[in-house]
Amino acid sequence: MTLNDKRRRAHDKLAALPGVRPVRRPVTPGSAEEFDLYYVRTGRKTKHPVVILPGGPGVASVALYRGLRRRAAAEGLDVIMIEHRGVGMSRHYDSGADLPPEALTIEQVVDDVAAVLDDAQVDSAIIYGTSYGTYIAAGVGVRHPGRVHAMILDSPLLARDDMEAVRRALRSVLWHGHDPETKDLAHKVRRLVDHGVMTPAAAQLAAAVYGFGGAQLLERQLDLLLGGRRLLWSGMGKVAAYTVGRKAPYRNETDLVGRIGYRELNYGGTPDGLPLDPAAAMREFASDDTEFEAEPFDLVAEMPKFNWPTVVISGGRDLTTPPAVAERIADLIPGAVLVRLATTGHSVLDTKESAALRIVGLVAAGRYAGLPGQAATLDELPTRPALRLMVSAIAAAARVEAALPGAVPRLVHRTIS
């Protein structure tokens, strides 16, 4: 596939933005073939900029996070973001052809971070990763420890067995209702599972709604489903599937790099055959049949060697990379500071940006030790406007659907067999 005119125009426009520049990188280690890997730097330059690594794999940096970088610069932060190889501006050979599968591995992505720091003439940086980006951040710590001034791991991954922690967390909330807040909610989920409505894929949607809106918002949706009203839920499911699966040039492009998560990080896991299995859902979401091969790093063995200031951020409602994983990582890294945001979901960077930037600022100033004591204040900071608008829209749509005539309550009075 070569660049079409529309994509070329978009590429050239992004390449002309202030602070955007390419660095030549080998297509594969030791290869004579090279391509342009793009990165962007904004804000007043400092000795230790913050390198922000987004989630994915597949999430772009240059276009998608322009607003974040602008707001970070306004707070005095020096930010570097790298366009992941195989994504957006870093997707192609010079000819416009897509990079091959052998060019797309985590170790090469990690080495790209070091190459960008070389090009930017930065000796060491604050490495901030969120979700998938935390594994890249930790990989920098393994392969290039001298380049790490400090590290922030937001909603982190750790190892191939994370799936077990995800299962336990998701089922604790949605199936068992161990938290008093979710006891009634879980009872409704079990009834919906019994009637074939709450599939593993639907459970992932439920987990997302819980993460950004809490138990009350999710319970409204479950009541609609129990009453035979599926219009809103179906619409949300279609939007979620479109968002995850679609290719949005220069914003979200999983088609080349998505296999990294399955091949190297075991995103698909091994389904256990029980209800609400996230592994079954992840396999359904996969674009191909890529199976797990091996992790590039043994982070359980490597993290105890990390000797720089580290902050681990965990959302109390995160059912994607649950708190148990963050707690394990905080125990592994000497002196790590764990910040628990009780009512926040997955990826504080993407859902509660103001909290993420405040944490970065404190780490940059060397005042991170007191962060656990500020967790409640950070948790109360507003979510991103787009997310607040989405929550309000879902709540309003639920009220409208509940008031519509014609639905027949089919499941309300039925129990699990």
N, C-alpha and C positions, 0 to 999 in steps of 0.2 A: 504494500500500500504506500503510495506517495502522497505528499502534501497537495491537497486541492487548493484552489485560489482562496476560498473562504478561510480555510485554516491558516494558510500562509499570511493572510492579512492580519488575522488575530495574533499569530505568532510575532509578526514584526511589530505590531502595536505594543505588545507586552515587552518585547526586547528593548523598546525605546523608553520604557519607564525609568525614572531616576533610580539608580542603585542596582539595576539589573545587569548582570554580566555572565558570560559563559566561561567555563573552564574546560579545557580539553581533557577527556578521560578515555582510557582504553575500553573498548567494547567488552573484552574479557581480560583477565589478568595476563599480562605479558603479550597481549595482542598488539600488532602494528596498526590495526584498525582503531580509529578514534571517533568520538562524537562529542557534541557540545552538551555539557551538563550545565544547567542554568541555576543561578542563585540570585538573591536580592538582599541588599543590606540597607536598612533605614535607621534614622536617628543619628544623634551626635556620636561619633566614634569614641569608644572607650577601650581600655586595655583588655577587658574580658566581656565581650558581647554575649548576648544570649542567643543560642542556636535553637530555634523552635522546630521540632519534628512532629508533623501531624499524624493522625491515625491512618488506617487503611489496611493493607496497601492499596493505593489507588488515588488517594486524596492529593490534589495538587497544592502548591504553595503560593506561587507568584500572584495569580489572579484572585484566588479564593480568599486570601487573608490580607488583602490590601487595607481593609478597614482596621483590622487588628493591629497591623504595623503602624498605621497612622496614629491610632490611640496610644500605642506603646511609646512611640516617639514623643508624643505630647507629654508623657509621664517621665521623659528623660531616659528611656531605655534604648539601647543599641541592639537592634535585632537583625539576625541573619536567618533566612529561610531558604531551603534548598528544594528545587524541583526534582523529586525522586526520579531516578532513572526509569525509563519506560512509561513515564507519565507526562502529559502536557508538553512543556517546552523541551523536556529532556527525553522525549519519546523516540527520536529519530536519528538515523545516520544523516550525514550531510546531504545525501541524495534524497532524503525524505522518506526512505523506507523505514519500517518499524525495526527497533532493536530485536534481536533474536532471543529465544528463551534462555539460552546459556549466558546472556548478559545480565539476567535478572535474578540475583541472589542477594541475600542479606549481607554477606561479607563484603560484596562489592559496594552495596549501599553505604555500609559503615565506612569503607575506605573513601567513598566520595565525600563524606563529612570532613575527613582529615584533609583531603585535597582542596576543598573549599576554604578551610582555615589557612592552608598554605597560600592560596591565591589572595586571600584577604589580609595576609600578613598578620595573622592572629596566632599567638603562641598557645593560649588556652582560653576556653570559653565556658560559660554556664550552659550546660546541655539540658534543654527542656524537651521531654518527649511526652506525648499523650497517646494512650492506648497502644496500637502497633508501634508508634514512634518511641515508646519507652523501651522496646526491645532493641531498636536501633541505637538509642541513647546508651543503654547498657553495653551494647556491642562496641561502641566507641570506648567505653571504659575498659573493656577487655583487650581490644586490639591497639588502642592508642591512649593509654592512661595518662600520658603526659599532656594531652590536649584538654583534659578536663579540669576546670577550675572549681566547678561545683555542678551538682546534678539535681534536676527536679523530675520526678517520675509521677505523672498524673494518670490515674486509672491504669496501673501497670499490668503488663504480662510478665510471666516468669518462666514457665516451662510447659512441656507438652501435657503434663497432668493437671494444668489449670482447669481443664474441662470438668474434672471431678468437683472442684470448688464452685464452678458455675452451676453445675447440676444441683448441688446442695443448697446454694443460695436461692436459686430460682424456685426450687420446690419448697424450700422453707417459707417463702413468701406466698407463692401462688397455689401450692398444693396442701401444705400442712398448716399454714397460718400461725406460725409460732409466735409472731409478734401480735399482741392484742389488736393492733390497728388493722391487721390483715386477716383476722380469724374469720369474719363473715365473708370477706372477699374470697378466701380460699375455698370455703364451702360452695360458693357459686361456681368457681372454676371447676371443682370436681364434678359438679352436676353437668356443666357444659362439656367436659371431657367425656363423661358417660354417654352423652348424646351425640358425640362426634363433632361438636362445634369447635371445641378448643383443641386444635391440632398442635403439634410441636411448632409449626411456623406461626400459628396464631398466638401461641404462648410467647414468642419473641416480640410480637407486636404488643402484647399485654405487658411484657417486661419493660418495653420502651415507654409506654404510656405511664406506667408506675414510676419509672425513673424521672420523667420530666414533669409529671403532674401529681404524683402521690396516689395513695390508696383511694381517696375520695373520687378523684377523676376516673380512675380505672373502674371503680365499683359502679359508677353511672353507666359505663359502657356494658358491663356485665349484666346489669338489670335490663338494659335494652335487649340484649341477646336472649336472656331468659324469657323476656316477653315477646319473643318472635320478631323483634325489630332489628334488622341487620344492615340497614342502609348506611348508617354512619360507619359501622365497623368494617363493612365491605369497602367503603370508600377509602378509609384509612389504610386498609390492607393493600389496596391497589396503589395508593401513593407511596407506601413504604416499599413495595416491590419495585415500583418504577424508580424510586430514588436509589435503591441498592443496586439494581440491575442495569440501569441505563448508563450510557456513556455520555458524559457531559464534557466536551472538550475543554481542556485547561482548567477544569474544576474537579471532576471525578472520573477517572479512567481506570477501571479495574481489569479491562479485557486482557492486557498483557501481563500485569503484575499480580493480579488476584491470586494466582496459583501459588505465589510465595507463601501466603498464609496457610495454605493446606499442605504444601510440600515440606515446609521448614518449621512451621509452628503448630501443626496438628489442629488447625481450625475445625476440621471435620470430626475429630475424635473417633470413637467407636461407639455407635448407638447401643444403648443398654436395653432397649425394648420396653422401657417404662414410660409412663405419661410425661408429657412436657419436656421431652429430651432435647436439649439444645444441640446435641451432636446431630440428631436426625434433621433438625431445622437447618443447620449449617450445610449439611450435605445437599439439602434441597436447594439452597441458595447458590451452591457452587456452579460456576459456568462450565466446568468440565469435570472429568472423573479423576482429577489429580489426587493421588494418595500421599500420605505422610511418608517421608523418607528419613530425615534426621534433623535435629536441631543443629544450628551452626555453633552454638556456644552452650556450655554447661554453666548457666548463671548461678545455680545453687552452689557450685564450687567456686565460682569466680567472685561473686559479690562480697564475700568476707574479706577480699583483698582490696576493695575500694577504700581509698583513704582520703577522700575529699568530702566536703560538706554535701549532704544529700537530704532532700526533702521528698517525702512520699505523700501524695495527695490521694485520698479515697472518698468517694461519694457514698453515703449511707444507703442510697437507693440504687446503687449501681449493680445491676444483675448481669452485666456483660463482662466486666472484670471486677468481681466482687471484693468487698473489704478484706476477706480472708487472705486473698493473694497479696494485697498491699501490706497487710500485717506481717505476713511471712517474709516479704522483702525487707521491711523495716527491721525485722529481727536478724536478717542475714547481713545487712550492711552496717559496719561499726559506726555508732554515733548517729545513725539516721533518725530524722525527725518525722514522725507520722502526724499528718493533719487530717482529721476526720471531719467531713462536712455532712452532717446528719441527714439533711433533706435534699441533698444534691445527687444527681444521677451520674451517668457516664461522661467522662471527659469534661473536667472543669473548664479547660481552655475553650471548649466549644459551647458550653451551656452557661457558665458563669464567668465570663471573660474578666470582669472587673476583679474577682477574687484571684484569678490566675495571675493577672498583672501585678496585683498587690504583693502576692507571694514572690514573684520574680524580683520586684523592687527591693523587698526585704533581704532576699538572698544576695542580690548584688551589693547591698549595703553591709552585708555580714551580720544582719540582725535576724537571723532565721530561728535561733534557739527558742524564742518565745512563741513561735507560731502555733503550737498546740493550744496554748491559752487563748489564742485569738480565733480559734476554729468557729465558735458560735457567731462571732461578728462577721467572719468571712462567709459563713453559710447564709447569713441574712442579707448579704449584698444581692442586688437585683440580678435576675437572669437576663440573658440577652433579649433585646426587644422582640426579635423575630420569634423567639421561643415563647415569650409571654403572650404574644399575639396568637400563636398557634394553640396554646392551652386555652385561652379565652374562646377561640373559635370552636374548638372541640366541645367545650362545656356548653356554649350557646347552641351548637348543632344538636347536642344530646337533648337539651330542653325542647327544642323544636320537634325532634323526632318523637320524643315521649308524648307530645301533645297531639300528634297526628292520629286521625281515626283509622280504624281498619285492621290493626295488628291483633292477632289472637295469641294470648299468653299460652305457649305450648309447654314450657318447661318449669314454670314457677312452682307447680304443686307436685312435681315428680322428683323422686329421690334416686340416689345411686343404687343400682341393683347389686 
